[in-house]
Amino acid sequence: MNANPPPQFGRVALRGGLVTAGSQGFKMVIQFISVIILARLLVPEDFGLVASVGPIVAFVGLLQNLGLQQALVQRKDISDRQLNQVFWVSALVGLGSSVVVAALAPAIAAFYGDQRMLGITLASALPLLLGSIAAVPLALMNRHLQFGQLALNDVVTAAAGLLAAAIAAWAGMGYWSLVLGPAVAAVVALAAAWLVVRWTPSRPDLKVDGDILSFGANLTGFNLVNFFSRNLDNILIGKYSGAIELGYYDRAYKLLLFPLQNITQPLTRVMVPLLSRIHEDKARFRDLYVRTNWMLAAVTMPGIAALTLTSDQVVALLFGPRWTAVAPIFAWLGIASLTQSVSSTTGWIFICQGKTKTMFQWGIYSSLTTVAAFIVGLHWGAVGVAAAYAISGYVLRVPVLAVLVHRVGPVTAGDFLIMQGLFIVSSLLAWLAYLGLPASLTAQSDLLAVALALCLNYGLALVLMLIFPQSRRMLSATLPNIARNIR
């Protein structure tokens, strides 16, 4: 593959981003509907039961392909022999992961003291194998910049999972509906991937090149420690506070952080192959990364701030009065997630430049500080865990990550902090402006209160972007290109 990007590289990046954003819009609507529908058909305990098992199953699932899928996307050149090796290793690891989860089922049920979790865990093992078998075709689609097809597959898969879960919940299957939905989605994702990619594996070959394996091992190490820290909150709350409180925490988390992840994760699918192609051109790499993150922050951070500001109204509108305990958890998670849309993309810097060892080291530090925060906050239940997570992020993780990004380059600590700082300032100004509104206006209806908060946050964010030179240049360079691609 030519290391120099083609002349239309910028247009490919923008078009891929727009296609992905469009598909994620549909997918987020589907998941948003799913959260609302299932919350009205099921009870908090149903969500708590499945959420208690979910982190353990997903943690084992991180071993599905040992990071080799991302290595296929990042490498400059890849042979058919290497593709075949990665496929068979991924399939074998996926099978092993399913077996491990099935073997852990009795221990998980005993840990929580609830035999219902035995069946939940066993049923959750199969999607791990299906995901491993789909790894190579999905990587090839990503490598060949087939963003439209990947986007279509995502939407179809999400819709199939929602439909299956909703029908099962309506039929009275309870917590089983939350297990059936992901299983159906995994089957649909596997079928869609193999129908598109014109590649078939040859005879089994389990030898993988050392550099590919090293890249994948470090990336897997990061994913393991990062996932452990991000999901230990579910395990601790489920164990010490019970399934009902975990159900509240789970709804708050899915309502706020899952939609955010569903923006950054598919965007990663676009940016990793593109940035990998230009990683030797440091100036261009920095420019593309910074411009993309300015737009990402502009889209996500004011919206998160508005929903955090009106957490009581948002929960009342979407879930109803029996879920009011979700509101304070939602508010703290909102504060925590303000910076996560940008912070989560620093993985592009490490992956695209082959710095997965540094990424793994950062993951260890981040995980240790996150786990410590969970343990401290657990004394105050789910709300305390969310609050400790938010506070520790601003104090212990964001500053250290800025320094690390600066050392790796070419993105500077200033690039990283300024784009987040502008929107944090706009959020604080919007909060003060909202508090200054007449109480009679914001109390008229929950929907009006949320709408006012959204207008204030996005309006003030736009004003600051037009005042600040760097963001103003980004807007003038990016918006005309977006308009041309939409036309």
C-alpha positions in Angstrom: 0.0 0.0 0.0 1.3 3.4 -0.9 2.4 5.4 2.2 1.4 8.7 0.5 -2.3 9.5 0.6 -4.2 9.9 -2.6 -5.2 13.4 -3.8 -8.8 13.0 -2.6 -7.7 11.7 0.8 -9.3 14.6 2.7 -12.6 14.1 0.9 -12.5 10.4 1.6 -12.0 11.1 5.3 -14.9 13.6 5.4 -17.2 11.4 3.4 -16.4 8.4 5.5 -17.0 10.5 8.6 -20.4 11.8 7.3 -21.5 8.3 6.3 -20.5 6.9 9.7 -22.2 9.8 11.5 -25.4 9.2 9.6 -25.4 5.5 10.4 -24.6 6.1 14.0 -27.5 8.6 14.1 -29.8 5.8 13.1 -28.2 3.4 15.4 -28.4 5.8 18.4 -32.0 6.3 17.7 -32.6 2.6 17.7 -30.6 2.2 20.9 -32.4 5.2 22.5 -35.7 3.6 21.6 -34.5 0.3 23.0 -33.6 1.9 26.4 -37.0 3.5 26.6 -39.1 0.5 25.5 -37.2 -2.1 27.6 -37.4 0.2 30.7 -41.1 0.2 30.4 -41.5 -3.5 29.7 -39.0 -4.8 32.3 -38.2 -4.1 35.9 -34.9 -2.8 37.4 -34.0 -6.2 38.7 -34.0 -7.6 35.1 -31.4 -5.1 34.0 -29.4 -5.6 37.2 -29.2 -9.4 36.7 -27.9 -9.1 33.1 -25.6 -6.2 34.0 -24.0 -8.2 36.8 -23.0 -10.9 34.3 -22.2 -8.6 31.3 -18.8 -7.2 32.4 -17.4 -10.7 33.1 -18.5 -12.1 29.8 -17.3 -9.0 27.9 -14.0 -9.1 29.7 -13.3 -12.6 28.5 -14.6 -11.4 25.1 -11.7 -8.9 24.8 -9.5 -11.9 24.0 -11.7 -12.7 20.9 -9.0 -11.9 18.4 -6.0 -10.7 20.5 -6.0 -7.3 18.9 -5.2 -8.8 15.5 -8.2 -7.3 13.8 -6.9 -3.8 14.4 -3.4 -4.9 13.3 -4.8 -5.9 9.9 -6.2 -2.3 9.5 -3.1 -0.5 10.7 -0.4 -2.4 8.8 1.0 -0.9 5.6 1.0 -4.2 3.7 -0.8 -7.4 4.4 -0.6 -10.8 2.6 -3.3 -13.4 2.1 -1.2 -15.8 4.2 -1.3 -13.4 7.1 -5.0 -12.9 6.7 -5.5 -16.7 6.9 -3.3 -16.9 10.0 -5.2 -14.1 11.8 -8.6 -15.7 10.9 -7.7 -19.1 12.3 -6.1 -17.7 15.5 -9.1 -15.5 16.0 -11.5 -18.3 15.6 -9.6 -20.5 18.0 -9.4 -17.8 20.6 -13.1 -17.1 20.2 -13.9 -20.7 20.7 -11.7 -20.8 23.8 -13.4 -17.6 25.1 -16.8 -19.2 24.8 -15.6 -22.3 26.6 -14.1 -20.2 29.4 -17.3 -18.2 29.9 -19.4 -21.4 30.0 -17.0 -22.9 32.6 -17.2 -19.8 34.7 -21.0 -19.9 34.8 -21.3 -21.9 38.1 -18.8 -19.6 39.8 -20.5 -16.5 38.7 -23.9 -17.7 40.0 -22.2 -18.6 43.3 -20.5 -15.3 43.6 -23.8 -13.4 43.3 -25.8 -16.0 45.2 -28.4 -16.2 42.4 -28.8 -19.3 40.2 -30.6 -17.3 37.5 -27.1 -16.1 36.5 -26.0 -19.6 35.6 -28.3 -19.7 32.5 -27.6 -16.0 31.7 -23.9 -16.7 31.6 -24.2 -19.9 29.5 -26.4 -18.1 26.9 -24.0 -15.2 26.7 -21.0 -17.4 25.6 -22.1 -18.1 22.0 -21.8 -14.5 20.7 -18.1 -14.5 21.6 -17.4 -17.2 19.0 -19.5 -15.5 16.4 -17.7 -12.2 16.9 -14.3 -13.9 16.4 -15.3 -15.5 13.2 -16.5 -12.1 11.9 -13.2 -10.3 12.8 -11.3 -10.7 9.6 -14.1 -9.8 7.1 -14.9 -6.7 9.2 -11.2 -5.7 9.3 -11.0 -6.1 5.5 -14.0 -3.9 5.0 -12.4 -1.3 7.3 -9.0 -1.6 5.6 -10.6 -1.1 2.2 -12.5 2.0 3.4 -15.9 0.4 2.8 -17.5 2.8 5.3 -20.9 2.7 3.7 -21.2 -1.0 3.9 -20.0 -1.1 7.5 -22.5 1.6 8.4 -25.4 -0.4 6.8 -24.3 -3.5 8.6 -24.3 -1.7 12.0 -27.8 -0.3 11.5 -29.3 -3.7 10.4 -27.5 -5.4 13.3 -28.8 -2.9 15.9 -32.3 -3.1 14.5 -32.4 -6.9 14.6 -31.1 -6.9 18.2 -33.7 -4.4 19.3 -36.6 -6.2 17.6 -35.7 -9.5 19.1 -35.3 -8.0 22.6 -38.5 -6.0 22.4 -40.6 -9.0 21.2 -39.2 -11.2 23.9 -39.9 -8.6 26.6 -43.4 -8.1 25.3 -43.9 -11.8 25.4 -43.0 -11.9 29.1 -39.6 -13.4 28.9 -38.2 -10.9 31.4 -34.4 -10.8 31.7 -34.0 -13.4 29.0 -35.0 -10.7 26.4 -31.8 -8.8 27.3 -29.8 -11.9 26.5 -31.7 -12.8 23.3 -31.2 -9.4 21.7 -27.4 -9.4 21.7 -27.3 -13.1 20.5 -29.6 -12.2 17.5 -27.4 -9.2 16.7 -24.3 -11.3 16.7 -25.8 -13.8 14.2 -26.9 -11.0 11.9 -23.5 -9.2 12.1 -21.7 -12.4 11.2 -23.9 -13.1 8.2 -23.7 -9.6 7.0 -19.9 -9.4 7.2 -19.3 -12.6 5.3 -21.9 -11.8 2.6 -20.0 -8.7 1.7 -16.3 -9.7 1.8 -15.0 -11.8 -1.1 -12.4 -13.7 0.8 -12.3 -17.2 2.1 -9.8 -18.8 4.5 -7.6 -21.7 3.4 -6.4 -24.6 5.6 -5.7 -23.8 9.3 -2.5 -22.0 10.0 -1.8 -20.8 13.6 1.6 -19.1 13.1 1.4 -15.3 13.2 4.2 -12.8 12.3 5.9 -11.5 15.5 5.3 -7.8 14.8 1.6 -8.4 14.2 1.4 -10.4 17.4 3.3 -7.8 19.4 1.1 -5.0 18.2 -2.0 -7.0 19.0 -0.8 -8.2 22.4 -0.1 -4.6 23.6 -3.5 -3.5 22.3 -5.2 -6.4 24.0 -3.4 -5.6 27.2 -4.7 -2.1 27.1 -8.2 -3.2 26.3 -8.1 -5.7 29.2 -7.0 -3.3 31.9 -9.2 -0.5 30.6 -12.2 -2.7 30.4 -11.6 -4.1 33.9 -11.6 -0.6 35.4 -14.6 0.6 33.4 -16.7 -2.4 34.4 -15.6 -3.0 38.0 -18.3 -0.5 39.0 -21.0 -2.9 37.9 -19.5 -5.8 39.7 -19.0 -3.8 43.0 -22.5 -2.3 43.0 -24.1 -5.6 42.1 -22.2 -7.4 44.9 -22.5 -4.8 47.7 -25.5 -2.7 46.8 -27.8 -5.2 45.1 -29.4 -5.8 41.7 -32.0 -3.0 42.1 -29.4 -0.2 42.6 -27.3 -1.7 39.9 -30.3 -1.5 37.6 -30.6 2.2 38.3 -26.8 2.7 37.6 -27.1 0.6 34.4 -29.9 2.7 33.0 -28.0 5.9 33.7 -24.8 4.5 32.1 -26.6 3.3 29.0 -28.6 6.4 28.6 -25.5 8.7 28.6 -22.2 6.9 28.0 -23.3 4.2 25.5 -24.5 6.8 23.0 -21.2 8.6 23.4 -19.3 5.4 22.7 -21.5 4.8 19.7 -20.1 8.0 18.2 -16.4 7.6 19.0 -16.1 3.8 18.3 -17.4 4.0 14.7 -15.4 7.2 14.1 -12.4 5.2 15.1 -13.3 2.8 12.3 -12.9 5.7 9.9 -9.9 7.4 11.4 -7.6 4.5 12.2 -7.1 3.4 8.5 -6.9 7.0 7.3 -4.4 8.2 10.0 -2.4 5.0 9.6 -1.8 5.9 5.9 -0.3 9.4 6.8 1.4 8.7 10.1 4.8 9.5 8.6 3.5 13.0 7.6 3.4 14.5 11.1 2.0 17.9 10.2 -0.9 16.3 8.2 -1.5 13.7 10.9 -1.8 16.5 13.6 -4.0 18.6 11.4 -6.5 15.8 10.6 -6.6 14.6 14.2 -7.1 18.1 15.7 -9.8 19.1 13.1 -11.7 15.9 13.6 -11.7 16.3 17.4 -12.8 19.9 17.3 -15.8 18.9 15.4 -16.4 15.9 17.7 -16.2 18.0 20.8 -18.5 20.7 19.2 -21.1 18.0 18.5 -21.0 16.0 21.8 -19.8 18.2 24.7 -22.6 20.9 24.7 -25.2 18.2 24.4 -23.8 16.2 27.3 -23.6 19.3 29.4 -27.3 20.2 28.6 -28.5 16.7 29.5 -26.4 16.7 32.7 -27.9 20.1 33.7 -31.4 18.8 33.3 -30.9 15.2 34.5 -34.1 15.2 36.6 -36.2 16.2 33.7 -34.5 13.9 31.2 -35.0 10.9 33.5 -38.7 11.8 34.1 -39.4 12.2 30.4 -37.8 9.0 29.3 -38.3 6.5 32.1 -41.2 7.8 34.2 -41.5 8.5 38.0 -40.4 5.1 39.3 -36.8 5.7 37.9 -36.1 9.0 39.7 -33.2 7.5 41.5 -31.4 7.4 38.2 -31.1 11.2 38.0 -28.2 11.9 40.4 -26.2 9.0 38.9 -26.9 10.3 35.5 -25.7 13.8 36.5 -22.4 12.6 37.8 -21.8 10.4 34.8 -22.5 13.4 32.6 -19.8 15.4 34.3 -17.4 12.5 33.9 -18.2 12.0 30.2 -17.8 15.7 29.2 -14.1 15.1 28.3 -14.4 11.5 27.3 -15.4 12.2 23.6 -11.9 13.7 23.0 -9.9 11.7 25.5 -11.1 8.4 24.0 -9.7 9.3 20.6 -6.1 9.5 21.9 -6.0 5.8 21.1 -5.8 6.8 17.4 -2.5 8.6 18.1 -1.0 5.5 19.7 -2.5 2.8 17.4 -1.8 4.6 14.1 1.8 5.2 15.0 2.4 1.7 16.3 2.8 2.9 19.9 0.5 0.3 21.5 3.1 -0.4 24.2 2.8 3.2 25.4 -1.0 2.8 25.1 -0.8 -0.3 27.4 1.2 1.6 30.0 -1.3 4.4 30.0 -4.1 1.9 30.4 -2.5 0.4 33.5 -2.2 3.9 35.2 -5.8 4.8 34.1 -7.2 1.6 35.4 -5.5 1.8 38.8 -6.8 5.3 39.4 -10.3 4.4 38.3 -10.5 1.3 40.5 -9.3 3.3 43.5 -12.1 5.9 42.8 -14.7 3.1 42.6 -13.6 1.7 45.9 -13.7 5.1 47.6 -17.1 6.0 46.2 -18.7 2.6 46.9 -19.4 3.7 50.5 -22.1 6.0 49.2 -23.6 3.5 46.8 -24.1 3.9 43.0 -24.2 7.7 43.3 -20.9 7.7 45.2 -19.2 5.5 42.6 -20.3 7.8 39.8 -19.2 10.9 41.7 -15.8 9.5 42.5 -15.3 8.4 38.9 -16.0 11.9 37.7 -13.8 13.7 40.1 -10.8 11.4 39.7 -11.0 11.8 35.9 -10.4 15.6 36.1 -7.8 15.4 38.8 -5.8 12.2 38.0 -6.3 11.2 34.4 -6.9 14.0 32.0 -3.7 16.0 33.0 -1.5 12.9 32.8 -3.0 11.8 29.4 -2.2 15.3 28.0 1.4 15.0 29.0 1.6 11.5 27.5 0.1 12.6 24.2 2.5 15.5 24.0 5.5 13.1 24.5 4.3 10.8 21.7 3.4 13.6 19.3 2.7 15.1 16.9 -0.5 16.3 18.7 0.5 18.6 21.6 -0.9 18.9 25.1 -2.2 22.3 24.2 -4.1 20.9 21.3 -5.6 18.2 23.6 -6.6 20.6 26.4 -7.7 23.7 24.6 -10.4 22.0 22.6 -11.9 20.5 25.7 -11.4 23.6 27.8 -13.4 25.8 25.5 -16.5 23.6 25.8 -16.1 23.2 29.5 -16.1 27.0 29.8 -19.2 27.2 27.6 -20.9 24.6 29.7 -20.3 26.6 32.9 -21.6 29.8 31.3 -24.7 27.9 30.1 -25.2 26.5 33.6 -25.1 30.1 35.0 -27.4 31.3 32.3 -29.9 28.5 33.0 -29.9 29.2 36.7 -30.7 32.8 35.9 -33.9 31.9 33.9 -37.2 32.6 35.6 -38.3 29.5 37.6 -41.8 29.8 36.1 -40.3 29.2 32.6 -38.2 26.1 33.4 -41.0 24.6 35.5 -43.6 24.8 32.7 -42.6 21.4 31.3 -39.7 19.0 31.4 -39.4 19.1 27.6 -39.1 22.9 27.6 -36.5 22.8 30.3 -34.3 20.3 28.3 -34.8 22.4 25.1 -33.7 25.6 26.8 -30.6 23.9 28.2 -29.7 22.5 24.8 -30.1 26.0 23.1 -28.0 27.7 25.8 -25.2 25.1 25.6 -24.9 24.9 21.8 -25.5 28.6 21.4 -22.8 29.7 23.9 -20.4 27.0 22.5 -20.8 28.4 19.0 -20.1 32.0 20.2 -16.9 30.9 21.9 -15.8 28.9 18.9 -16.3 32.0 16.7 -14.3 34.1 19.2 -11.4 31.7 19.7 -9.0 31.8 16.6 -8.1 28.1 16.4 -11.7 26.9 16.5 -12.8 29.7 14.1 -10.2 28.5 11.6 -11.4 25.0 12.0 -15.0 26.0 11.3 -14.0 28.0 8.2 -12.0 25.1 6.8 -14.4 22.3 7.6 -18.0 23.6 7.2 -17.7 24.4 3.4 -16.4 20.8 2.8 -19.3 19.3 4.7 -21.8 21.4 2.7 -20.3 20.2 -0.6 -20.4 16.6 0.4 -24.0 16.8 1.6 -25.0 18.3 -1.7 
